[in-house]
């Protein structure tokens, strides 16, 4: 059973923040919807991770 978009979004965000890029790559290659995930503010996990890192 596929994960919800919210769970996928959080998985990607936390993996990026923790620099586990192999996890991000695995999620994106195995689920096409992961690329277009956004939160309610229309931010992707990459946007959020970059804002935290910078």
N, C-alpha and C positions, 0 to 999 in steps of 0.2 A: 504494500500500500504506500503510495507516494506521500511524502511529508507535506504539510500545509505550507503555503507561501510564507507565512510568518516565521515558521520554524526554519525554513531554508534561508530566509533573509538573515535571521539571527545567527545561524551556523556560519554563513559566509562572513558576516560582520566580525564575529569573534575570531574566526580563523585568520582574517586579514590583520586584525589588531594584534593577535599573538604571533604574527609572521609565519603562519603555517600554510604557506602558499600551495603545498601539495594537496591539502584538504580543499582549498578553494578550487583548484584545478579539477579535482575529482568531482566535486559537486556540479560545477559548470558543465563539464563534459558529459555527465550522466543525466542532466536535467535541463532541457532547453529553457524552461521558464525561469531558471535561476538567473539568467543574464538580465532579464527585464524586471527583476524584483525591485519594488520601491516601498518606502514607508508612507505614512499618511502625509508627510511633507514633501513627497515626490523625490526623496533622496535615495540613491542606491547605496548598497553596503560599502562600495568603494568611496563614495563621497564622505560617508560618516567616518570610516577608518582614516581617511586622509585628514579630516578635520581634527581628529583626536591626536594623530601623530604630529601634525604641524603645530 
